[in-house]
Amino acid sequence: MGRKRHSAEEIVNKLREAEVLMSQGSSVAGACKQLGVHEQTYYKWRREYGGLKTDQAKRFKELEQENGRLKKLVAELSLDKQILEEVAKGRFSAAQHNF
């Protein structure tokens, strides 16, 4: 069975639905079954998105993606810097590597 990716808004809405179902006497397992998610997924979502409003959750996801992009950029630039430092020190030459 394929996995469905839920948007941040969908996750917040499902967490709210789960709260309503549980306040009406349903168990966590029952609420998760009605929502169509696994209990582990529910707890993971609650840990990440608990207490967030829909617009905050959307912004949170955008910031996570931007953070990942920036981390990748920093790693690439650090590697470039290290290579340039080695070239400047003379550690890298065509004679050492058979091209």
N, C-alpha and C positions, 0 to 999 in steps of 0.2 A: 504494500500500500504506500502510495506517495505521501510525502510530507507537504503540508500546506504552510506557507509563510504567512503569518498574520501581521498586519500593519500595527503600528503603535496604538492607533485609535481603536482598532478591533480588540486588541489586548485589554486596554483600559475598560472598554465596554463589557467585555466578557468577565472581567474581574468584578465589575459592578453588578452584573447579572448574578454571578456566583454569590455575592454578598446578600443580595435580595433573596435568593433561593435558600441560603442558609439561615437567614432571619425568619423565613417561613417554616423552618423546622427540618429542612433537608440536610443531609450529611454532606461532607466535602466530596465523598465519592459519588453521591447522588447528583450533586450540583455539577461536578465535572462530567458525569455521564450525559446529563442534559445539554451541556455546552459542547460536548464532543471533543473534549481534551482529556489528556491523561492527568492523574493527580500530580505527578512530578512536574508536568508542564505548568499546572496551576500554581504550585508552590514556587517554581522558578519565576514565573511572571509576577507573583505577589512580592517576591523579594526585589525584583528589578523595578516594577512599576507601581507597587503599592503606595497609595496616597497621591499619585500624580493625576492631574486632570488631563483630558484628551490633548489639549494644545501643548501642555508641558511634555507629555510623552512623545509627541511628534518632534518637538524641539530636541528632546533627549536623544532620540534616534539619529537626528541630523548631526548633532554634536559628536556622537559616537563614530559615525562614518567619517566626519571631518578629522577627528582625532586619529583614526586609523590611517587615513591618507597622509596626514602630517608625519606620523611615525615612520611610515614607509619612506617618505621624502627625506627625513633626517637620516635614516639608515643608509640610503643611497648616497647622500652627500658626505656622510662620515667615511664611507668606503672610498669615494672619490678623493677626499682629503688625504686619507691614509696612503693611497696610491701615489698622489702627487708628492707627499712628504718623502716616500721611499725613492722616487725618481730624483728629487732634489738632493738627497743624501748620496746618490750614486750607487745605491744597492741594486738597482735594476738596470741591466744593460743587455743589449742584443747578444753580446758575446757569452753571457751566462746561459742564455736560452737559445737553443738551436732552432732558429726560425726557418 
